[in-house]
Amino acid sequence: MIGATGFLGKVTLSMLLHRFPNVGKVYVTVRARSQEESEARFWNNVITAPPFDPLRERYGDAMDGFIRDKVVVVGGDIAEDNLGFTEEEAKRIAGDIDVLINSAGNVTFNPTLESALRTNVVGTQNVIAFAKRMKRPCLVHISTCFVAGNRSGSIWEDDEVLGYFPRRNELSGVQFSVEEEIRDCAKMAERAREEAKDAMMAAYFREQARKRLNEEMRDADDPDTLGLAVARERKVWVRNRLTEMGIERAAFWGWPNIYTYTKALGDQLVAAETEIVRSIVRPSIVESAKDYPFPGWNEGFTTTAPIIFMALKGQRQIPAKDKLILDITPVDQIAAVMLAVAAQACIEQPKLVHQAATGDTNPNNMERIISLVGLYRPRTS
């Protein structure tokens, strides 16, 4: 399991161990600077979290022993070759697993383009390469329903994945290639860095650096201090420029942000691998648990939590279209889909795409949400 330290990953790992206690081994990657730090992070930050309460209730004092018997913590990073493992580790782990579940990803909507590509695209390439080392290559890749992009209407699971981009009906005759996108994005990053070397830009960075140092009441005439400040201004500018370029590129093809654009590229990389067993699970908005580990569990301040929080604090009106569907799916139902697909993948090729969403059969539109949280809706004349 890659990504078991995240919101969805914790629930999935706990559910796997709780519902299938006879599983042989679960290798869990925990990114850290050393194996010792990976172990410490797992035992101090992951196992102690609420999703593992059902295991604590079942095993009591024997829980640690159960976890140590079933879980192997390994330091890993999908942005690196061999997922950051040594050659010996990679060979041993790949030779001992039946299915690889990848739920890692950069989920920030608009990070720098390079950052999103490193995790969601290059990371996916590295995961695929590692899966191919298995005796029977088998990959369950977690994506998002919103790779569909800015489209209206029903989006079906059997829609073509390879070559897909949301504006393909508008831009007839245009071919979309994930390989070309990767190359072009690398060129964009290089252009941004070249722009930052321009003489005018160098003067701009120096001007901004002096201004900032003066505001912070630091010595703007000290060469070392000024040099560091200029370097910082350049770094911030390049980062912002790459984000702007990424947003512009994603929008042109029809994606609302860099996140969905790069996740769509990752999906296409997985879909192209016809010689391995693979399936893509696409959740909609991951919401609080319905049942597991207990009703209402969430982590962080996300999805509908801000709306509910505002209502509880006295905000009585939230502008939204009554029929607008907020497609939210409980985290435990998504975890169950992931495990079901992984189980099928162990014995046969599943469907390429599984969409875990609620908007078709049980839609939560804003009218329903408003009534649930008690927001006031004024009469219309």
Summary of the structure (lengths in Angstrom):
residues: 381
radius of gyration: 23.4
end to end distance: 55.5
largest distance: 72.5
contacts: 1164
relative contact order: 0.13
helix: 50%
strand: 9%
